Amino acid sequence: MALDVETRVSVIGLGYIGLPTAALIARSGAHVVGIDVSAHVVETINSGKVHIEEVDLDGLVQAVVSRGTLRASTVAEEADVFVIAVPTPVGPDHAPDISYVLQAARTIAPVLKSGNLVVLESTSPVGTTDAICLLLAELRPDLAVPGCTEATPDLFIAYCPERVLPGRILFELVNNDRCIGGATPRCARKAMTFYRQFVRGECVTTTSKAAEMVKLVENSFRDVNIAFANELSMISDRMGIDVWEVIRLANRHPRVNILQPGPGVGGHCIAVDPWFIVHGDPEKARLIRTAREVNLDKTDHVIARAAAMIEADPGALVACLGLAFKPNIDDFRESPAVQVAAELAHRFPGRLRLVEPYARELPAAFVGSGASLIELDSALADCEILIVLVDHDVFKAVSSEEVVEKSVYDTRGIW
């Protein structure tokens, strides 16, 4: 069902989730304005271009901008629906930082009016939706805010996290099921009505706190399972066993499905969200905390093993293959590959070459290291040591014959 062409939607934050969401809603017929603090992002989108890499996003943004259903601005304005999709990082002590979410609420507060729907999509610690309600009640005492009034609320406030895979975001935003948590049941129903207009997956309602926990549980579950594979890989290294063969054979058991290990866990979700649960109940979240620690330890393990290889061959050039946090995307957030390669680049200045087909320039972590970005063919021709950190498809296309004379540390098991 298409959105009413008279519906005005404002998406706060035009990053990896906000921009695809804004473009899809605009395609459904509503008039969408995307709000971002970056003038560069706003200018890029208004020119019909994109600042992030995602399959088919460039064509969609160009189409809806040309049609006039999507535009961007640095200034909030009135709308019927507000969707908040801003970062929620963790601090050095792994405490969740919801300052961007609260700032987004402050940004839209002056333009809110009775009947508006406010939806938080950012992955957030339990209780964040309630915090938004309290803040808006303080900033707009003229409006009855759900959870803060005994009267019928003027606003509808809900939480609806995305659950998408980079590289498939546009497909999954439409086709995946949605868990919609309302500040009140009435808010949940209002939000469900909105999402049903452009989401084909099932929309299921619950409380805001339950929906917040659902998102954290999904990513923590994956983190725990990856930790098992990463711990197994470190044990196998010490025992001189091929972990890839062990996993392949163990998975022949009809009720065993071990994931594949890697150099750690990256991205803004799986590597971050478990800490939200740990912070919420540090005494009881023992398994979740341990899994996080195992996955962080795996990155240190990879650095140590790679460094030993490099030290053993002092004259060799080294190529690290891949910097993204997962294959075939340009997202380097919380990437263990960046952490490994940057540590090696600074430890062995001038010897590191980096191959990342989805990067136009190196991340800031490499400043002053002397590392350079090169093409895959150059790495295969000139570098004696190859360290595989990301399983991009282009790396999988390299035949075993091409690397037979190289010293290879394959953290992804592709060769």
Residue pairs with C-beta under 8 A, 6 or more apart in sequence:
1 196
1 197
1 198
2 28
2 29
2 197
2 198
3 9
3 25
3 28
3 29
3 30
3 197
3 198
4 29
4 30
5 29
5 30
5 31
6 31
7 29
7 30
7 31
7 80
7 81
8 30
8 31
8 32
8 33
8 78
8 79
8 80
8 81
9 22
9 25
9 30
9 31
9 32
9 33
9 79
9 80
9 81
9 82
9 83
10 32
10 33
10 34
10 35
10 76
10 77
10 79
10 81
10 82
10 83
10 108
11 18
11 19
11 21
11 22
11 25
11 32
11 33
11 34
11 35
11 83
11 85
12 18
12 35
12 76
12 82
12 83
12 84
12 85
12 86
12 104
12 107
12 108
13 35
13 36
13 84
13 85
13 86
13 87
13 100
13 104
13 122
14 22
14 34
14 35
14 36
14 38
14 41
14 42
14 45
14 72
15 52
15 85
15 86
15 87
16 52
16 54
16 166
16 169
16 268
16 331
17 85
17 121
17 162
17 164
17 169
18 34
18 36
18 83
18 85
18 86
18 121
19 34
19 45
19 50
19 52
19 57
19 61
20 54
20 57
20 60
20 169
20 170
20 173
21 83
21 85
21 121
21 162
21 173
22 32
22 34
22 70
22 83
23 32
23 57
23 60
23 61
23 64
23 70
23 170
24 60
24 170
24 173
24 174
24 198
25 32
25 83
25 198
26 32
26 64
26 67
26 69
26 70
27 60
27 63
27 64
27 69
27 198
28 197
28 198
29 69
30 69
31 69
32 64
32 69
32 70
32 71
33 70
33 71
33 72
33 73
33 77
33 79
34 42
34 45
34 70
34 71
34 72
34 73
35 72
35 73
35 74
35 75
35 76
35 107
36 42
36 72
36 74
37 74
38 74
39 74
40 51
41 51
41 72
42 72
42 73
42 74
44 50
44 51
45 51
45 61
45 65
45 70
45 71
45 72
46 65
46 71
46 72
47 65
48 61
48 62
48 65
48 66
49 58
49 61
49 62
50 57
50 58
50 61
52 330
52 331
53 329
53 330
53 331
53 358
54 166
54 167
54 169
54 170
54 329
55 167
55 168
55 169
55 170
56 170
57 169
57 170
60 170
61 70
64 70
65 71
76 107
76 108
76 110
76 111
77 111
78 111
78 113
79 111
79 116
80 115
80 116
80 117
81 116
81 117
81 118
81 119
81 194
82 108
82 112
82 116
82 117
82 118
82 119
83 119
83 121
84 101
84 104
84 105
84 108
84 118
84 119
84 120
84 121
84 122
85 121
85 122
85 162
86 100
86 101
86 103
86 104
86 122
87 100
87 122
87 268
88 96
88 97
88 98
88 100
88 101
88 122
88 123
88 124
88 125
88 128
88 272
89 96
89 97
89 100
89 268
89 272
90 96
90 97
90 272
90 275
90 276
91 97
94 275
94 278
94 279
95 275
95 279
96 124
96 125
96 275
96 276
96 279
98 124
98 125
98 128
98 131
100 122
101 120
101 122
101 124
101 128
101 131
101 132
102 131
102 132
102 135
105 118
105 132
105 135
105 136
105 139
106 135
106 139
108 118
109 135
109 136
109 139
109 140
110 139
112 118
112 136
112 140
112 143
112 155
113 143
114 143
114 154
114 155
115 154
115 155
115 156
116 154
116 155
116 156
117 155
117 156
117 157
117 158
117 187
117 190
117 191
117 194
118 132
118 136
118 155
118 156
118 157
118 158
119 157
119 158
119 159
119 160
119 191
119 194
120 128
120 129
120 132
120 157
120 158
120 159
120 160
121 159
121 160
121 161
121 162
122 128
122 161
123 161
123 215
123 216
123 219
123 268
123 269
123 272
123 273
123 276
124 159
124 161
124 212
124 215
124 276
125 212
125 216
125 276
125 279
125 280
126 209
126 212
126 213
126 216
126 276
126 280
127 209
127 212
128 159
128 212
129 157
129 158
129 159
129 181
129 183
129 208
129 209
129 212
130 147
130 183
130 208
130 209
132 157
133 145
133 146
133 147
133 148
133 157
133 183
134 147
134 148
136 143
136 145
136 155
136 157
137 143
137 145
137 148
137 149
143 154
143 155
144 151
144 152
144 153
144 154
144 155
145 153
145 154
145 155
145 157
146 153
146 155
146 156
146 157
146 182
146 183
146 184
146 186
146 187
147 157
147 183
147 184
153 184
153 186
153 187
156 182
156 183
156 186
156 187
156 190
156 191
157 182
157 183
157 187
157 208
158 180
158 181
158 182
158 183
158 187
158 188
158 190
158 191
158 208
159 180
159 181
159 182
159 208
159 211
159 212
160 178
160 179
160 180
160 181
160 191
160 195
160 211
161 179
161 211
161 212
161 214
161 215
162 172
162 173
162 176
163 172
163 176
163 215
163 218
164 172
164 173
164 176
165 172
166 267
166 326
166 329
166 331
167 328
167 329
173 199
174 198
174 199
174 200
174 201
175 199
175 200
175 201
176 199
176 201
177 201
177 202
177 203
177 204
178 195
178 199
178 201
178 202
178 203
178 204
179 204
179 206
179 211
179 214
179 215
180 188
180 191
180 192
180 195
180 203
180 204
180 205
180 206
180 211
181 188
181 205
181 206
181 207
181 208
181 209
181 210
181 211
181 212
181 214
182 188
182 189
182 190
182 191
182 205
182 206
182 207
182 208
183 208
185 205
188 205
188 206
188 207
189 205
191 205
192 203
192 205
195 203
196 203
206 214
213 277
215 273
216 273
216 274
216 276
216 277
217 277
219 269
219 270
219 273
219 274
220 273
220 274
220 277
220 288
220 291
222 270
223 265
223 270
223 271
223 273
223 274
223 288
223 291
223 292
223 295
224 287
224 288
224 291
225 259
226 259
226 261
226 262
226 265
226 270
226 291
226 295
227 265
227 290
227 291
227 292
227 294
227 295
228 258
228 259
229 247
229 258
229 259
229 260
229 261
230 261
230 262
230 264
230 265
230 294
230 295
230 297
230 298
231 294
231 298
232 243
232 246
232 247
232 258
232 261
233 243
233 261
233 298
234 297
234 298
234 301
236 242
236 243
236 246
237 243
237 301
237 305
243 261
243 413
244 260
244 413
247 258
247 260
247 261
250 256
250 258
251 257
251 258
260 412
260 413
261 298
261 411
261 413
262 298
262 336
262 411
262 412
263 298
263 299
263 302
263 336
263 337
263 340
263 389
263 411
263 412
264 271
264 295
264 296
264 298
264 299
264 302
264 336
264 339
264 340
265 271
265 295
265 336
266 324
266 325
266 326
266 333
266 334
266 335
266 336
266 337
266 338
267 325
267 326
267 331
267 333
267 334
267 335
268 333
268 334
271 295
271 325
271 334
272 334
274 288
274 289
274 291
274 292
275 292
277 285
277 288
278 285
278 288
278 289
278 292
282 289
298 336
299 336
299 339
299 340
302 336
302 340
302 389
302 409
302 411
303 339
303 340
303 343
303 344
305 409
306 340
306 344
306 387
306 409
307 344
307 347
307 348
309 385
309 387
309 407
309 409
310 316
310 318
310 344
310 348
310 351
310 385
313 384
313 385
313 407
316 351
316 383
316 384
316 385
316 407
317 351
317 353
317 382
317 383
317 384
317 385
318 344
318 348
318 351
318 352
318 353
318 383
318 384
318 385
318 386
318 387
319 352
319 353
319 354
319 355
319 374
319 379
319 383
319 385
319 386
319 387
320 337
320 340
320 341
320 344
320 352
320 353
320 354
320 355
320 387
320 389
321 355
321 376
321 379
321 386
321 387
321 388
321 389
321 390
321 392
321 395
322 337
322 355
322 356
322 388
322 389
322 390
322 391
322 392
322 395
323 332
323 335
323 337
323 338
323 341
323 354
323 356
323 359
323 362
323 363
323 389
323 390
324 330
324 331
324 332
324 335
324 337
324 356
324 358
324 359
324 390
324 392
325 331
325 332
325 333
325 334
325 335
325 336
325 337
326 390
327 390
327 391
327 392
327 393
328 358
328 392
328 393
329 358
330 358
330 359
332 338
332 359
332 363
336 389
337 389
337 390
338 363
338 365
339 365
340 387
340 389
341 352
341 354
341 366
341 371
341 387
341 389
342 363
342 365
342 366
342 369
344 352
344 387
345 352
345 354
345 366
345 369
345 370
345 371
346 368
346 369
349 369
349 370
350 370
352 369
352 370
352 371
352 372
353 371
353 372
353 373
353 374
353 378
353 379
353 382
353 383
354 362
354 366
354 371
354 372
354 373
354 374
355 373
355 374
355 375
355 376
355 379
355 395
356 373
356 390
357 376
357 392
357 394
358 392
359 373
361 373
362 371
362 372
362 373
374 382
376 394
376 395
376 398
379 386
380 386
380 398
380 402
380 403
380 406
383 406
384 406
384 407
385 406
385 407
385 408
385 409
386 403
386 406
386 407
386 408
386 409
387 408
387 409
387 411
388 395
388 408
388 409
388 410
388 411
388 412
388 414
388 415
389 411
389 412
390 412
391 412
391 413
391 414
395 414
396 414
398 415
400 415
403 415
408 415
